[in-house]
Amino acid sequence: FLESCGVVECGSGVKLIRDFLIRDSNRGYGSLLLRESLLHISQLFGVKTKIVGKLSFVDEVDKVNHQRRDHLYQKFGFSITDGRIALDEIPVAMLVKERDK
């Protein structure tokens, strides 16, 4: 289900996730990847880890994909402003509850 994922070391211990490319949409794979990634990040760096990023312009072209992408990030507590995402604290309790579904 996952075609590719690029992770780049940016220096000072900062990791950059370039993109997740998933073949079959609306199957829950994005939720699974993001949930498990956030849980792993919280274990490595703590719950207070701030995550910021720039969204892919490719998702802006397809309105349905754009809405699906925004829903995914907002579902996990990210705010979206001007093509950027931000999460001030990893919502571990919500992630564990989501995992138990």
N, C-alpha and C positions, 0 to 999 in steps of 0.2 A: 503493500500500500504506500510506502514511503519511497519516492523516487530518488530524492537527494536532499542533503542537508549540508550547508557549509558553515563551519565554525572557524573564526579567525581570531588569533591572539593579537590584541591591540596594544600590548604593553601595560605596565603597572597592574598586571593581573586582570585586566578588563577583557572579557570575552564578548565577541560579537557573533550573534547568530544571523547569518546572511539570509537564509530562506529555507522553508520547508516546502517541497513540491510533492503533492499527494495526487495520485492517479484518480481515485474514486472519491468524489465529494459527497457530503451529507451522510457519511457512514460513522462519524464520531472520531475519526482518526486525529483531526486537529485538536479536539478536546483532550484526547488521550495524551498526545505529545506535549501539549502545553501544560496540562495538569502534572504529569510526571516530571517534566522539566522544572517546573516551579517547586515541586516538592524536593527534588534533588538539590536545586539551588539553595533552598532554605536550610537543608542539612549541611551543605558546604559552607555557607556564608552567613546563615542566620535569617530569622524572619524579617528583620529590619532592613534587609537588602533592598535598595532602590533599583528599579529597572526602568530604563528609558530607551526609546528607539524610534527609528524612522520607518514608516510603513512603505511597502513597495508600491511604486507608481503603477505597476502592472495591474494590481487589484482595483485601481481607480477606473480602468477602462470598462470592465464588466460590472454593471450595476448590481446584479444578483450576487456575484462573488464579493463585491465591495460590502454589501449588507451582511453577508455571511461572515466575512472577516471581522467586521466591526462587532457583530454579535458575539463572536468567539472571545475577543479580547475583553469586552465589557462584562461578559459572563464571569470572567475570572478577576474582575475588579480593576482592570486598566481603564484609565481615562484616555480619550482620544481627542486631540486638538491639533488642527492644521497639519494633518498627515503624520502626527507623532503620537506615540503611546507613552504612558507613564504609570508606574505602580510604585507607591511609596512603601508598602509593606506587603509581604506575601501572606495571603489569607489561608494559612495552613488548615485551620478547622474546616473551612468550606471545601478545601481540596480533598481532605480525608473523607468528608461526607459525600462528595461527588464520586470519589473512588469506590465507596461502599455501595453505590447504586447497582 
